[in-house]
Amino acid sequence: MENKIRLRRRFYLPYVVLFSINFGFFLCAFFLEKPSELLDGLLKIVTSSSILVTDYIAVGGVGSALLNVSLVGFVSILILMLSGVKPNGATIMALWLTAGFSFFGKNLFNMLPLTIGVWLFSKYKREPFVNYSLAALLVATLTPVVSEIGFLGTFPRIIEISVGILFGFVIGFIFPSISAHTVRIHGGYNLYNMGFAGGLIAVIFSTVLRSFRISIEPADIWSSGNNLVLAVILYSVSVILVCVGFFAGGFKKSISGFRKILTHSGRLVTDYYFLYENSVFINMGVLCAFATTVVLLMGAQLNGVAIAGIFTMTGFACFGKHLRNVVPVIAGAIISAYLNEWEFTSPSKVAAILFSAALAPISGHYGWIWGAVAGFLHVNVAMFVSEMNSGLNLYNNGFAAGFVAMFMLPLLSTFKKDKDKLES
Amino acid sequence: MKLEFEKKMKMASDLLSFCHLYGATDYHLDIKRIDSANVFEVKASPVTISDESLEKLRKYLSAPRQREMEQDFWELMGNSEEYSEMMLIGMMCDHAEAQIEGDELTIVLKREI
């Protein structure tokens, strides 16, 4: 079985780029805060409940959050390299998504037990860990479970931490089986499939806890007032990515590849990195800048949650998203956010708008009007589904997007004709 | 390998679905075990496919074997009436060929178990 899987522990360009950006975050952290403040902030981050919504920038400060992002990023890249995973659209996406959610919800304490659980599952199945490397990173959608139990504050700390880690192992062990099956429920039109799988597990877990009168109170910790420094960081990342695309791919080839990316529907599985190689960096840079600009134009705050949305958009620029299929969905989401009863610039609204791009394939495949409808519906659904899982599922918008896709697809496939045969 | 039969059936379904989308009405499908591999051979006619689309098909099917993608996404195959999953099939195979002679499209895939 392993004869085709060669463990080539090489530094591929996508890993080098993300490693370098993480190293930049690492240096930024020490530029912004003193080492003692960083460690203090990191300790607060690691010992927080991490339940939705716990913005690590508010918990530990910008510097400590950046330090957390870089540490999680280094370990995630190391896991892929040691597993011998060559970069593809999905793995690049997973690394960026992990980086984004390290601003709110993921840290090494709550992530590693879940990853080890997936590793144990691969041993149980007697298959190489590389087969489960994507799940091993994206299982971190359920990191709040580990932290919530680990720092419950009811029992002796050592017992709580041990039980939290044990739950991490168990969830990591069952996660790959569930995520492999949920993908067919939404037919690949919800890009955040792991969020949908995580949502199902979190709902089951949450209802069991509630049945035993253990209540989990969602957190509401947001940061504000950091727009300038975070905008500089995010636009710098955008520029770096575009430059990498041009330098590594060549100007003409990159532009040509970028244009071809725009012709795809983006439905799972569409690996832009395999198809257009380094042109994807242009797409990533463009979407990173686009998402940042959307937040700023809304007059909202750049905080941990917004950055998670922006980095998720950036990562999925290798694996389904591009301006053409994202803009209609985001537009529909913004209209919905403007019209409905909640505050337009509230952080949860901003998150719902940015993460509505999970439904970009609907726009890409069925047209921009239906993409806008999907975005419109998503914002409303997303505002309610987190109550179902008590905030234990970090990729809550993936859970919401799954419901929207499940609702829309039967109707669309019945009343709309397929547009093309072999796309692009 | 567990689920290998289910994966084979979904791959076969999508291959036939692809031929159907390009106008085929007559299909011939062989799935054989040769040593440690499953080998698929599909012949379908009449197929109308442009050179550009044929090149795209070859490109999609030439996607390198990616077992992590197979693990997470194989269930996407075979359940869509209006779409085909050629890139995913490529990621689940070690070798692929596609050619057209007259109006007969032939696709050969080799999948190591």
Interface residues (C-beta under 8 A of the other chain):
Chain A: M1 N3 K4 I5 V85 K86 N88 A90 T91 K125 P128 V130 N131 Y132 S133 L134 A135 P176 S179 A180 H181 V183 R184 G187 G188 N193 R267 L268 V269 T270 D271 F274 L275 S413 D418 K421 L422 S424
Chain B: M1 K2 F18 L21 Y22 S53 K56 L57 K59 Y60 A63 P64 R65 Q66 R67 E68 M69 E70 Q71 D72 F73 W74 E75 L76 N79 S80 E81 E82 Y83 S84 E85 M86 M87 L88 M91 D94 E112 I113
